[in-house]
């Protein structure tokens, strides 16, 4: 199925599993149950999520790149520089649906940095569909899955996803962020969705944008090994999700075991350093 819904409705859906939902299952099925199914969870107002959404709305609007961004003139702000007063209300009404930023807003500089990156700019100037949602039935695990693409190019041969990061956005930092936040699982998960609907397994790139000066931009794709690790984790998570749906028991795999754990790598190396320096 192919459908268009807003972000709030997409994340509120409990009839199918998304990439972020599967991340919760992988971490702890009880966490998924609490946040998605219990009706008791109140989402936190995470600033990093709002920052990423703002950049998406500024750039991924299907029009000319950057055309959705409007710099707020000083004269429509209050004497204290706040968004208040009749002049501001009139200006906001005249620019409804636009991304309104002050002249010193980091979002403006992030957007300019993306526009100055030749590959990122070429992608966002190509013919694409934004915020397209796919829901499909996974026959292997007998569960419904869903994805919401930031960007899928006409022809369905390329998916792009915009990421903001507090790191400097060097390739190494992007790889570290991918491993930390599960982007290596997102890449094959989204490819699965596009292939299920369109019959073509697309390429996938992340557009990383640093939140801090000099607002570095990198276009990254995760290599075959990276993606294979993510795909294996997805399959294990989907098997666990299917089991939880079937049994009604949302518990981690370790629930009935005494778990023997090795020392973390940093502690092992710390011990080696201490012994060698007696």
Residue pairs with C-beta under 8 A, 6 or more apart in sequence:
1 134
1 135
1 136
2 132
2 133
2 134
2 197
3 133
3 135
4 131
4 132
4 133
5 133
7 53
7 131
7 148
10 18
10 133
10 146
10 148
11 18
11 20
13 146
14 36
14 37
15 144
16 135
16 143
16 144
16 145
16 146
17 25
17 143
17 144
17 145
17 146
17 238
17 241
18 145
18 146
18 147
18 148
19 147
19 182
19 185
19 186
19 189
19 190
21 32
21 36
22 185
22 189
22 234
22 237
22 238
22 241
23 182
23 185
23 237
24 31
24 32
24 35
24 36
25 32
25 237
25 240
25 241
25 244
26 182
26 185
26 233
26 236
26 237
26 240
28 252
29 240
29 241
29 244
29 250
29 251
29 252
30 250
30 251
30 252
32 241
32 244
32 250
33 244
33 250
34 40
34 41
35 41
35 43
37 250
48 164
48 166
51 107
51 164
51 211
52 162
52 163
52 164
54 99
54 107
55 107
55 110
55 111
55 162
55 164
55 209
56 150
56 162
57 68
57 99
58 66
58 68
58 69
58 99
58 101
58 107
58 111
59 65
59 66
59 68
59 111
59 114
59 124
59 162
60 124
60 130
60 131
60 150
60 151
60 162
61 67
61 68
61 130
62 128
62 129
62 130
64 125
65 114
65 115
65 121
65 124
65 125
66 111
66 112
66 115
68 97
68 98
68 99
69 98
69 99
69 101
69 107
69 108
69 111
70 95
70 98
70 99
70 100
70 101
71 101
71 102
71 103
71 108
72 83
72 91
72 100
72 101
72 102
72 103
73 91
74 81
74 103
75 87
76 85
76 87
76 88
76 90
76 91
77 83
77 84
77 85
77 87
77 88
77 102
78 84
78 85
78 88
81 102
83 92
91 100
92 100
99 107
101 107
101 108
102 108
106 211
106 212
106 215
109 213
109 215
110 164
110 209
110 210
110 211
110 215
112 215
113 209
113 210
113 214
113 215
113 216
113 217
114 120
114 121
114 124
114 207
114 209
114 217
115 121
115 124
116 217
117 207
117 217
117 219
119 219
120 207
120 217
120 219
123 151
123 153
123 158
123 160
123 205
123 207
123 219
124 151
126 153
126 154
127 153
127 154
128 151
128 152
128 153
128 154
128 160
129 149
129 151
129 152
129 154
130 149
130 150
130 151
131 148
131 149
131 150
132 148
132 149
132 152
133 146
133 147
133 148
133 149
134 146
134 147
134 149
134 193
134 194
134 196
134 197
135 144
135 145
135 146
136 144
136 145
136 146
136 193
136 196
136 197
137 143
137 144
137 145
138 144
138 145
138 192
138 196
138 238
140 238
141 235
141 238
141 239
141 241
141 242
142 242
143 238
143 241
143 242
143 245
145 189
145 192
145 193
145 238
146 193
147 189
147 190
147 193
147 194
149 159
149 161
149 190
149 194
150 160
150 161
150 162
151 159
151 160
151 161
151 162
152 158
152 159
152 160
152 194
152 202
153 159
153 160
153 202
156 194
156 198
156 200
156 202
157 200
157 202
157 203
158 202
158 203
158 204
158 205
159 190
159 191
159 194
159 202
159 203
159 204
159 205
160 204
160 205
160 206
160 207
161 183
161 186
161 190
161 204
161 205
161 206
161 207
162 206
162 207
162 209
163 177
163 183
163 206
163 207
163 208
163 209
164 208
164 209
164 210
164 211
165 173
165 174
165 177
165 208
165 209
165 210
165 211
166 210
166 211
166 212
167 173
167 174
167 176
167 177
167 210
168 210
168 212
168 216
169 208
169 209
169 210
169 216
169 217
169 218
170 216
170 218
171 218
171 220
174 206
174 208
174 218
174 220
175 220
175 222
175 226
177 183
177 208
178 184
178 206
178 220
178 222
178 226
182 230
183 206
183 222
183 230
184 222
184 226
184 227
184 229
184 230
184 233
185 230
185 231
185 233
185 234
185 237
186 230
187 204
187 206
187 221
187 222
187 226
187 227
187 230
188 227
188 230
188 231
188 234
189 230
189 234
190 204
191 201
191 202
191 204
194 200
194 201
194 202
195 201
195 202
203 221
204 221
204 222
205 219
205 220
205 221
206 219
206 220
206 221
206 222
207 217
207 218
207 219
207 220
208 216
208 217
208 218
208 219
208 220
209 215
209 216
209 217
210 216
210 217
222 230
240 253
244 250
244 251
263 271
